[in-house]
Amino acid sequence: MSEVSIAKRKEKCENCTKQCNKKQSDEGTSSLHEKDEANGESNEESQMLLSACLSCDGCVSEEESLKISQQSLDEVDRILALNKKCDVSKHKVLVVSLCPQSLPFFAVKFGLDIPEATQKLCGYLKSLGVQYVFDTTLAAGFSILESQREFVQRYRRRHHDSHALPMFTSSCPGWIRYAERVLGTLVTPHICTARSPQQLMGCLVKDYFTKQQQKLSPEKVYHMVVAPCFDKKLEAIREEFYNSLLENRDVDCVLTSAEIYCMMERRKVSVEELVSVPLDHVLGEAGDPGLVRHEGRGSEGFLEHVFKHAAKELFGLDVREITYKNVRNRDFQEVSLERDGETLLQFAAVYGFRNIQTLVHRMRKGRVPYQLVEVLSCPGGCLSGRGQAESEAGGRVDKALVQQMEEAYSSLPVRLPEVNPSLHTLYQDWLEGQDSQQANAVLHTQYKNQSHIHTQPPHIQW
């Protein structure tokens, strides 16, 4: 991917308002027909298909644009250069956290399996001057466990709390931004309050690892996340993840997988010549740095983990295998738990804004039978994030690349967060127990209705 293409993608998402309007004028009414298909409605007016206008001028403020522009290769180079100068007061400890959905991208590009590719990537990052490289699976484990616990609590109060169910997952920043800015109170009370894996990793690095392990002040650490999607940049600059007292963020910079690979290409890095270096662990030598994944098809598997936990916790049923049923397509599926002909639980996985549109239409009409919905803005899930899955020509997903990444990702062994000893250690040593006030403060956040601030553009129609 060229630097020009990356710069463009940093500013505009795939369906930004300006691009969609241009496409509308170029392609006539094709988008209208797609909208009618998605909604089962007929409308003769030429309306734009509701889309993820996350990076259009009406959504991203000048202040946000400035903060996003600082999440760049140039900014990382600046920090690395400062560390080479004599003024040690300006030196920072560089920490990089790798999203597990980014690792298959490097495995495919390097022509290696995921463990080998990860060690090569770690070696490259450390050759630049990065001191620690983690993967975010541990943080995702926290997010899954807290989501499981919250769902059970919501289910038990469903009869006296109209906002308890359905519960929507909160790991996708594109979905969260759209829910807050456009959907408002229809959806925000239903969003799970567990922080996303990225932001929980920010807490782990800036709070636990920095303070307790390294005995440093958070502002002395520069924390960068490598992620498959550009929307993670917007998540990193949310105000609730900023410490105004220390003028410090949990995540200082997000670079996409493609941006890192572009850096390597620009520097003419030879993968064969890179030294293989194992990942670090936030618990030091006590942790197990072996690469594992959670259940699910290319994302963090919130639906599957919560479904199995709820079946056991609420109904005493052990679910080993989950069978998905296509509702509209592969990106709109549902799963059900039945006993003696009675449906006990019904969950859905809804990926991509066309399917999200259909879901919200049904919710407005009171026709959503699901207790939990795993929502992701990218069709195909996180592996298909536009920060790594876009074709070299730009504008379209490289389906062959995605298929290779899915195969590589599925090769990793699955480990349930419930049996991860590192999580149990951190709950006790860092958070003072699972249900403590400290755990609730660190592991959860709130999502707010911002639709009154950001008026829905008139050309976006339901």
LINDAZI-V282949 format. One record per backbone hydrogen bond with DSSP energy under -1.0 kcal/mol. CO is the residue of the C=O (numbers start at 1). NH is the residue of the N-H. E is the energy in kcal/mol with one decimal. If there is no record, write none. Layout:
BEGIN
<<CO;NH;E> <CO;NH;E>>
END
This chain:
BEGIN
<<2;6;-2.1> <3;7;-2.7> <4;8;-2.2> <5;9;-2.3> <6;10;-1.9> <8;12;-2.0> <13;16;-1.5> <16;20;-2.8> <17;21;-2.7> <18;22;-2.1> <19;23;-2.6> <20;24;-2.5> <21;25;-1.9> <22;26;-1.9> <23;27;-2.9> <27;30;-1.1> <29;33;-2.0> <30;34;-2.0> <31;35;-2.2> <32;36;-2.5> <33;37;-2.3> <34;38;-2.2> <35;39;-2.3> <36;40;-2.1> <45;47;-1.4> <51;53;-1.8> <52;54;-2.1> <56;59;-1.9> <56;60;-2.0> <61;65;-2.7> <62;66;-2.1> <63;67;-2.1> <64;68;-2.8> <65;69;-2.3> <66;70;-1.1> <68;71;-1.7> <70;72;-1.5> <72;76;-1.8> <73;77;-2.6> <74;78;-1.9> <75;79;-2.1> <76;80;-2.5> <77;81;-2.3> <78;82;-2.2> <79;83;-1.6> <81;84;-1.1> <82;85;-1.4> <86;88;-1.5> <87;90;-1.7> <88;91;-1.2> <93;222;-2.7> <94;131;-1.7> <94;132;-1.7> <95;224;-3.1> <96;134;-2.8> <97;226;-2.7> <98;136;-2.2> <99;102;-1.8> <102;106;-1.3> <103;107;-2.1> <104;108;-2.4> <105;109;-2.4> <106;110;-2.7> <107;111;-1.1> <107;112;-2.1> <113;117;-2.8> <114;118;-2.7> <115;119;-1.8> <116;120;-2.0> <117;121;-2.6> <118;122;-2.7> <119;123;-2.3> <119;277;-2.1> <120;124;-2.3> <121;125;-2.6> <122;126;-2.3> <123;127;-1.6> <125;130;-1.9> <132;96;-2.7> <133;280;-3.1> <134;98;-2.8> <136;140;-2.3> <137;141;-1.9> <138;142;-1.5> <139;143;-2.0> <140;144;-2.5> <141;145;-2.5> <142;146;-2.5> <143;147;-2.0> <144;148;-2.6> <145;149;-2.1> <146;150;-2.4> <147;151;-2.5> <148;152;-2.0> <149;153;-1.9> <150;154;-2.8> <151;155;-3.0> <152;156;-2.0> <155;158;-1.2> <157;160;-1.1> <161;164;-1.6> <167;373;-2.4> <168;192;-3.2> <172;176;-2.2> <173;177;-2.6> <174;178;-2.0> <175;179;-2.7> <176;180;-2.5> <177;181;-2.5> <178;182;-2.3> <178;183;-1.4> <179;184;-2.3> <180;450;-2.3> <183;186;-1.3> <184;187;-1.9> <184;188;-2.6> <187;190;-2.4> <188;191;-1.2> <190;168;-2.5> <193;445;-2.5> <196;200;-2.3> <197;201;-2.2> <198;202;-1.7> <199;203;-1.7> <200;204;-2.5> <201;205;-2.6> <202;206;-2.8> <203;207;-2.4> <203;208;-1.2> <204;209;-3.5> <205;210;-1.9> <207;211;-1.5> <208;212;-1.9> <208;213;-1.3> <209;214;-2.0> <210;216;-3.0> <217;220;-2.4> <218;221;-1.8> <220;93;-2.9> <222;95;-2.7> <223;252;-1.6> <223;253;-1.6> <224;97;-2.7> <225;255;-2.6> <226;99;-2.5> <227;257;-1.5> <228;387;-1.9> <230;233;-2.0> <231;235;-1.7> <232;236;-1.9> <235;238;-1.5> <238;241;-1.6> <239;242;-1.5> <241;250;-1.8> <243;247;-1.2> <243;248;-1.8> <248;243;-3.5> <253;225;-2.6> <255;227;-2.0> <256;260;-1.9> <257;261;-2.4> <258;262;-2.5> <259;263;-2.0> <260;264;-2.0> <261;265;-2.4> <262;266;-2.8> <263;267;-1.8> <264;269;-2.6> <265;268;-1.3> <271;274;-1.1> <281;284;-2.4> <283;286;-1.1> <284;287;-1.4> <293;415;-2.0> <296;298;-1.1> <301;305;-2.3> <302;306;-2.7> <303;307;-2.7> <304;308;-2.3> <305;309;-2.1> <306;310;-3.0> <307;311;-2.3> <308;312;-1.7> <309;313;-3.1> <310;314;-2.8> <311;315;-1.1> <311;317;-2.4> <312;316;-1.2> <325;334;-2.2> <329;332;-1.8> <331;351;-3.1> <332;327;-3.1> <332;328;-1.3> <333;349;-2.9> <334;325;-2.3> <335;347;-2.5> <337;344;-3.3> <337;345;-1.4> <339;342;-1.8> <342;339;-2.4> <345;337;-2.7> <346;371;-2.2> <347;335;-2.3> <348;374;-2.7> <349;333;-2.2> <350;376;-2.0> <352;356;-2.1> <353;357;-2.1> <354;358;-1.5> <355;359;-2.4> <356;360;-2.5> <357;361;-2.1> <358;362;-2.0> <359;363;-2.0> <360;364;-2.5> <361;365;-1.3> <362;367;-3.3> <363;366;-1.5> <371;167;-2.7> <372;348;-2.0> <373;169;-2.1> <374;350;-2.9> <376;352;-2.4> <378;381;-2.4> <381;384;-1.3> <382;385;-2.0> <385;388;-1.9> <385;389;-2.5> <387;258;-2.5> <389;398;-3.6> <391;394;-1.1> <396;391;-3.3> <397;399;-1.2> <398;402;-2.3> <399;403;-2.3> <400;404;-1.9> <401;405;-2.4> <402;406;-2.7> <403;407;-2.0> <404;408;-2.2> <405;409;-2.9> <406;410;-2.3> <409;412;-1.5> <413;293;-2.4> <416;419;-1.3> <417;420;-1.5> <420;424;-1.3> <421;425;-2.3> <422;426;-2.4> <423;427;-2.5> <424;428;-1.6> <425;429;-3.2> <426;430;-2.0> <426;431;-1.6> <427;433;-3.3> <436;440;-2.0> <437;441;-2.1> <438;442;-2.2> <439;443;-2.7> <443;195;-2.8> <450;454;-2.2> <457;460;-1.8>>
END
